């Protein structure tokens, strides 16, 4: 199966203790580039998660977002600093004696002072979270792969359609070539008649000139190689797998042959067909860039 490098997948695991979510988004890239955003408390799992992703993905620029929410009742605690509290009490008492005013400090006022009360988080069991996270990642990767396969199917159909159009243009060029030679011969004979008037025309000389011209504008080799490249690309689509780089190379070779045809063409119709070939090849190259 053909896979696109663009795709999206999401996975979620919810238990009584936590909620873990994984989202994967990807666009085309020359290599496998993973940008992972992981909660700080789960940083120890970074390498393992990257390894699991790379088993499923060989190319693409991936943004992986991992969320973790602790749902347990005892996940947050409140800690009272006795040392800091007593220091505030002594400080308020000393201030009352120094200024000669009543000490009206209450517990509520002390509790509002900095560093008296602090929130604490319970330590999480990373091994338990890891199991949930891997499940969520597997879900996300499965949906991610499905979206890439679907997009890859669309890319394949589009490129095969463009290859068929290329074959039609090649056929037109092959059909136009004899007409170009006949027109050149007629034009050459008319010119000789004009210059030599009633003098006889040397048919051998005319034939020799036509052969020289035919050699200059002949594109048989280019059209044969183009058809070969088209057949090779269609064959690669049949094999499936990671064929993006191969298809890109084949498209480059196609473009080289189309450029040669265009440079040789002195006929407007052939030139238009060659331009159509180049346009189709450029569209194929754009699509190929998205294939893994």
N, C-alpha and C positions, 0 to 999 in steps of 0.2 A: 504494500500500500504506500501511496505517496503522502508525505506529511508536509504541511506548510509550517513555516517557522513562527507564524503569528497564531495566537490562541489565548484562551482564558480558561481557568479552572478554579473551582472553590470547593473546599472540604471543611466540615465542621464536626466536632465531637463534643457532646454535652453530657456531663455526669453530675452527680450531686455535689461533687467537690469543685469542678471547674468547667470552663468552656474554652475549647481550643479551636481556632480557625486558621485556615491556610488559603491564601489566594495567590494564584500564579498568572502573570501576564507576560507575554513575550512578543517581540518583533524580530525581524531578520537581523542576522549578524554573521560575520565570517566564522566566528568560533562560538563555543559555549561560554557565555559570560553571565554569571549569576550574581545579581545584586539582592542580598537577603537582609530584610529588616526583622530582627529578632528581639524579643524582650530581654533586657539585660540579665535577668535571673536565669535565662535559658541559653546563654551564650556558649555554654559548654557543649551544646548539641549541634553547633554550627557545622562543623566538618562532617559529622555523620549525615546530616540532612542534605548537604551539598552532594555527598557521595550517592545518596539514593536518587537525587534528581538527575545526576549525570548518567545513571544507568538507563534512564528513560529518554533523555534528551542529549543529542550530539551537537546541535548547532542552534544558535539563537541567543538573543539578549533577553534574559529573564529577570523580571522583578517579582520577588517572592515576599509576601507580607504575612507574618505570623503573629497572631494575637492570642493572648492568654488572659483569662479572667478567673480569679479565685472566687468560688461561690460558697465555700464552707463558712459556717457561722463563726468559727474561731480564727478566721484568717487575719483579723485585725485586733490588736490589743492596745491597752492604755497603760503606760508606765508612769509612776510618780517618783520624782527624784526627791528623796527625803533630805539629802544633803543641801540641795539648792533651796528647798522650802524653808529649812531651819535658818539658812543664811538670810533669806528675805525677812523672816520674823525678827531676827536679831537686828538687822539693819533698820527695820521700821521702829523697833523699840528704842534703839539708839537715837534715831531721828526725832522721836517724840520727846525724849529726855533733853536733847540738845536744843530744841525749839520751844520746849515748854508747852506743848499742845497735846491734847488727848490722843492716845493711840487707838484709832478706830478700825484697825485692820481686821478684815474678816477672812474666812477660808476662801470664799469666792474670789476676793481680790488677790489673794496669794496664788490661787489656781490660774489666774489670768496672766501672771508674770511669765516672762520667757524662760524656757527650759524646765519649768516645773512639771508640766504634763507633756508627754511625747507619745505619738502613735507608733506602734511597732507591728511588723508583719511577721506572721509565723513562718518558719522555714518550710519550704516546699520539698516534697519528695520528687527529685528530678527523674528518678527511674519510672515512677508512676506517670508523671507528665509526659515523659518520652514515649511511652506506649500509646497514649492518647494522641500525641502529636504525630506520630508515624501513621496512625490510622487516618488522621485528617489529611496528612500529606498524600497518602495513597489515594484517597478519594479525589483530592484536587488534581493529582497527576492523571487519574483515569479520565476525568472530565476534560482536562487540558488536552490529553491525547485525542479524545473524541472530536474536540473542536478543530484540532490541527488536521485530523484525517478528513473531516468534512471540507475544510478549506482547501486541503491538498487535492481532493477530488474535483473541486471546482477549477482549480488551477490546471489540472491535467486536461480536463475537457476543453478549457479555453485555449491552451497551447496546442493541443491536437487539431483544433479547428483552424488555428493560424498556420500550422504546418500544411494542412490540406490546401489552404489558400496559396501558400508558397509553391506547392506542386503545380497548381493551376497557372501561376505566373511563369514558372519555368517552362511549362508546356507551350504557353503563348510565345515565349522567347524562341524556343526551338522551331515553332511554326513560322515565325517572322523572319528568321535568318535566311532561308532561301530567297524570299522576296527581296531582301536587302541586296543580295548579290545580283539578282536579276535587274533591279533598278540601277545598280551601279554600272552593270554592263551596258544597259540601254543609254545611260547618261554618258558613258565613255564613248560609245559608238556615235552618238549625236554630236559630241564635241569634235571627234575626229572628222566626221562628215563636214562639219562647219569649217574646220581648218583646211582640209584637203580637197574640198569640193568634189570634183568628179574623179579624183584619184582613188584607186581601189584601196580597200581597207585590208590590212594584214590581220587576218583572223587569229593567227598564232600569237601575234603581239597582243591583241586584245585579250585572248585567253590567258596569256601570261600575266597581264596586269590584273585581271580579275582574280587569278590565283593568289597573287601577292596581297591584294586587298582582302581576300577571304581569310588569309592567314592572320592579318592584322585584327580583323573584327571577329574571328572565330571564338565562340564561347562554349564550345562543346565540352572541353575539359572542366570548365567551371560549373556548367549545369549538371554534369555527371557527378562531380564531387558534392554539389549541393544536394542532389537527390540521395546520395550516400549518407550525408550528414542528417538529413531528415529521417531516413530509415533508421539510422543509429539512435537518434533521439527517441523515436517511437519505440524502439526495442528497449531502451533504458526505462521507459515508462512501464513496460511490461515486467521488468525485473523488480521494480519497486525498491524500497529501502532508502538509504541516504545517498541520493543521486544528484543533489543540487550542484555540487562542484563539477561533476561530469557534464551536466547539462549546460552549465555556464561556459565551459571550455568549448563544447560543440557549437554553441551560439556564437562564440567569438570566431570560430572557423567559418561558420556560415556568413558572417559579416564580411570576412576577408574575400570570399568568393563573390559576394554581391558587389563589393567595391570594384573588383576586377571587371565584372560584367559591365558596370556603369562606365568605367574608364574606357572600355573598348567600344561602347555603343555610339555610332554616328547616326543612328536612326532614332527619331523621336519616340516611336512606339516602344522600341526595345528599352530606351532610356526610361520611359515611364514605368515599364514593367520592373526594371531594375530598382527604381525608386520605391515601388510598391514592395519589392522584396526586402529592401533595407528597412522600410517602415515596419513591416511584419516582424523582422528579426529583432529590431529594437524593442518592440512590444513583448516579444518572447523573452528577451534578456531581462526586462523589468520583472516579468512574472517568475522567471527562474530564480531571481534573487531571493524570492520568498520560500523556495523549496529547501527542505532540510538536506 
